[in-house]
Amino acid sequence: MTTIIFVRHGETLWNRQLRYQGQKDSPLSPVGMDQATKVGEFLRTRAIDAVYSSDLRRALFTAERIGKYHNLIPAADPRLREMSFGVWEGKTRGEVAKEYPELWEARLQDVLATRIPQGELPSEVVERFLSFLNEQTQTGQPKDRVIVVVSHGGALRLVISSLIHVPL
């Protein structure tokens, strides 16, 4: 059976500013760079067969820090990206609540069914992420592999809640 270790990327500058990142490529903060190094060090004694990452820079940097201890180059896959927050990306919650008050309230009432313009629904994030995981665990893959998947907080919460059947 394949063992999957999920890792969220390190802190970004936009995390510190409480901005919606989504698929915008905000760089890691100095703290985030340190976190990426520390997770790599933490996993250095663990046998790892492959490292996969979202193709966004903040996740790839984190994945590279893990891969270097195992002589592995992370494979980037866009299916591991964060949820797209569309027109909200780059904005703070306060800015969004002011600029899109009705949509903000609708999302607070039903996060799963409210689509942000030019963004994704949570179900779409889960679908694309699970297509990646299914490829990694399907028949024909080596047995007893250990893989690391570096992704994003929102996407990981959605996928894990789906996998363990716990509502958000």
Residue pairs with C-beta under 8 A, 6 or more apart in sequence:
1 143
1 144
2 136
2 137
2 141
2 143
2 144
2 145
2 146
2 147
3 144
3 145
3 146
3 147
4 133
4 136
4 137
4 147
4 148
4 149
5 43
5 46
5 48
5 146
5 147
5 148
5 149
6 149
6 151
6 156
6 160
7 39
7 62
7 63
7 66
7 148
7 149
7 150
7 151
8 150
8 151
8 152
8 153
8 156
9 28
9 32
9 36
9 54
9 56
9 58
9 59
9 61
9 62
9 150
9 151
9 152
10 28
10 29
10 31
10 32
10 33
10 34
10 35
10 36
10 39
10 58
10 61
10 62
11 28
11 29
11 31
11 32
11 35
12 21
12 26
12 27
12 28
12 29
12 32
12 58
13 26
13 27
13 28
13 29
14 20
14 21
14 24
14 26
14 90
15 21
15 26
15 29
15 32
16 29
16 31
17 92
18 92
18 93
19 26
19 90
19 91
19 92
20 85
20 88
20 89
20 90
20 91
20 92
20 93
20 96
21 58
21 82
21 85
21 89
21 90
21 152
22 82
22 83
22 84
22 85
22 86
22 88
22 89
22 119
23 56
23 81
23 82
23 84
23 85
23 89
24 89
24 90
25 56
25 57
25 58
26 58
27 57
27 58
28 35
28 36
28 57
28 58
28 61
28 62
32 58
32 62
33 61
35 62
36 61
36 62
36 64
36 65
37 65
39 62
39 65
39 66
40 65
40 66
40 67
40 68
40 69
41 69
43 66
43 69
43 148
44 69
44 70
46 146
47 146
48 66
48 70
48 72
48 146
48 147
48 148
49 142
49 145
49 146
49 147
50 72
50 75
50 145
50 147
50 148
51 63
51 66
51 67
51 70
51 72
51 73
51 74
51 75
51 147
51 148
51 150
52 63
52 74
52 75
52 76
52 77
52 80
52 132
52 136
52 147
52 148
52 149
52 150
53 59
53 60
53 62
53 63
53 74
53 75
53 76
53 77
53 80
53 149
53 150
53 151
54 60
54 76
54 77
54 78
54 80
54 81
54 82
54 150
54 151
54 152
54 155
55 76
55 77
55 78
55 80
55 81
56 81
56 82
56 152
58 152
59 80
59 150
59 151
59 152
60 74
60 76
60 150
62 150
63 74
63 148
63 150
64 73
64 74
66 72
66 74
66 148
66 150
67 73
67 74
74 150
77 132
79 128
79 129
79 131
79 132
80 129
80 132
80 149
80 150
80 151
80 152
80 155
81 151
81 152
81 155
82 151
82 152
82 153
82 154
82 155
83 119
83 120
83 122
83 125
83 152
83 154
83 155
83 158
84 116
84 118
84 119
84 120
85 116
85 119
86 115
86 116
86 117
86 118
86 119
86 120
87 100
87 116
87 117
87 118
87 119
88 96
88 100
88 116
88 119
91 99
96 104
97 104
103 114
103 116
103 117
106 114
107 114
107 116
111 122
111 168
112 121
112 122
112 123
112 168
113 121
115 121
122 158
122 168
125 154
125 155
125 158
125 159
126 158
126 159
126 162
129 151
129 155
129 158
129 159
130 159
130 162
132 149
133 149
133 159
136 145
136 147
151 159
157 168
158 168
161 167
161 168
